[in-house]
């Protein structure tokens, strides 16, 4: 079995964008597994639309309240947009 490394990136597609006052809530879907992840604090000034391609970075972490992975959302230039635990 291949291990996931912190530098690995997985392409995903934006399937939902919710604009709040300051933040955007972004739901993305990974292309191969079709798994979905929600990020609730993406900078509202960044132009992100439905169908945009972004990337996920996954890093295993010690279990925190039954969560075992830190998932980070990146844009095409590898700039970190937000992160969450899953």
N, C-alpha and C positions, 0 to 999 in steps of 0.2 A: 504494500500500500504506500502511495506517495504521501509525504508529509506536506502540509501547507506551510509555506514560509512567509514571513512578514513582508517580503518584497514581492510576493505573488500578487497579481492583479487579475480580477475577473470582470469581463465586460458585462454591463447591465444597461437596461433601457428604463427611462423615466416613464412611469405609468400613471402618476398622479402628482399634482402640484397644488398645494393649499397655501395661499398668501395670507399671512397674518400681518400685524402692524409692522413688526421688525423682522420676523423670521419667515421662512418658507418651510412647510412640511412636504417632504419629498418621499414618495414611495418608488422604489426601483425593483425591477425583476431581472434576476440573473439569467442570461441567455440559455445556458445548457440545462441547468436544473429547474429553471422556472421558479426558483425560490424568491420570495419577496422580503424586502427589508424597508422599514420606515425610519426616516431621519427627520427629527422635528425641529432642528435648530440650524438650518442652512441660511446663510446670510441672505436677506431679502433683496439686496441690491444686485445679486448675481443673476444673470439672465439664463434661466433654465426653463425649458418647455417640454411638453409631452413628446415622447419619442426621442429625446436627446440621448446620446450614448455617454455614459459615465463609467467609472470603474470602482470595484470594491476591493479592498485589501482586508485580509482576514488574519488575525493573530490569536492563537490559542492563549488563554489566560487561566489562572487558577480559578476554580469555581467560586463565583460570587453570587449568592442567592440563586442557585441553579443555572446560572449563566456561565458558559465556558468559552465563548469567543468574543473578541473585540472586533467589530466590523467597522471599517472606515470608508467613507465615500470620498472619491477623488474625481477631479475633472480631467479633461484630456491632457492637460499640462502637468498632471500629477500633483496638483494643489489640493490639500486636504480641505474638504467642505464641512464635514461633520463626522461623528462616530457614535456608536451605540454598542451595548452588550446584548448578545443573544445566547 
